[in-house]
Amino acid sequence: MPKIKTNRSAAKRFRATGGGKVRRNKAYASHLLSGKSPKQKRRLRKATTLARPDMQRFRRLLPNG
C-alpha cells in the first residue's frame, strides 16, 4: 500500500498549533501596497487561525501534520 503524500505547498503555508488549531497568514499583503491604508497593512501583518469549515480540507492536504 503506498504512503499518503503531504501537499508541499500547503505544508509551507500552514502550521498546526499545540491546541489543534491551524495558523495561517492573511492574503492581500504581498503587492500593490501603496493603494492600501496603513491600518489595513498593519492588520494584514498578523497571522490568524484557519476557519473551522476549512479544517477538513486542511486535513486532506496535510494528513501527517
C-alpha positions in Angstrom: 0.0 0.0 0.0 1.5 3.4 -1.0 2.0 6.1 1.6 -0.1 9.2 1.6 1.8 12.2 0.3 1.8 15.6 2.0 0.8 18.6 -0.2 4.1 20.5 -0.1 2.6 23.9 -1.0 0.1 23.6 1.9 2.9 22.5 4.3 4.8 25.7 3.6 1.7 27.9 4.3 0.1 26.4 7.4 1.3 25.4 10.9 -0.6 23.4 13.4 -0.7 24.9 16.9 -0.4 22.9 20.1 -4.2 23.3 20.7 -5.1 21.7 17.4 -5.8 24.9 15.6 -4.1 25.9 12.4 -2.1 29.1 11.9 -2.1 30.9 8.5 -1.0 34.2 7.1 -3.5 36.7 5.7 -3.9 37.3 2.0 -3.6 40.7 0.1 -0.3 41.6 1.8 2.2 40.8 -0.9 2.0 43.5 -3.5 0.1 46.7 -4.5 0.6 48.0 -1.0 0.7 51.7 -2.0 -3.0 51.7 -2.5 -3.8 50.2 0.9 -4.2 52.2 4.1 -1.6 51.9 6.9 -4.4 50.4 9.1 -5.1 47.7 6.6 -1.5 46.8 6.1 -0.9 46.7 9.9 -3.8 44.2 10.3 -2.5 42.1 7.4 0.8 41.6 9.2 -0.6 39.4 12.0 -1.3 35.7 11.4 -4.7 34.3 12.1 -6.2 30.8 12.6 -7.9 28.7 9.9 -11.7 28.8 9.9 -13.5 25.6 11.2 -15.2 24.8 7.8 -11.7 24.7 6.1 -10.3 22.2 8.6 -11.4 19.2 6.7 -9.7 20.4 3.5 -6.5 21.1 5.6 -6.5 17.5 7.0 -6.7 16.1 3.5 -3.8 18.2 2.3 -1.6 17.5 5.4 -2.5 14.0 6.6 0.6 13.8 8.7 0.7 17.3 10.1 
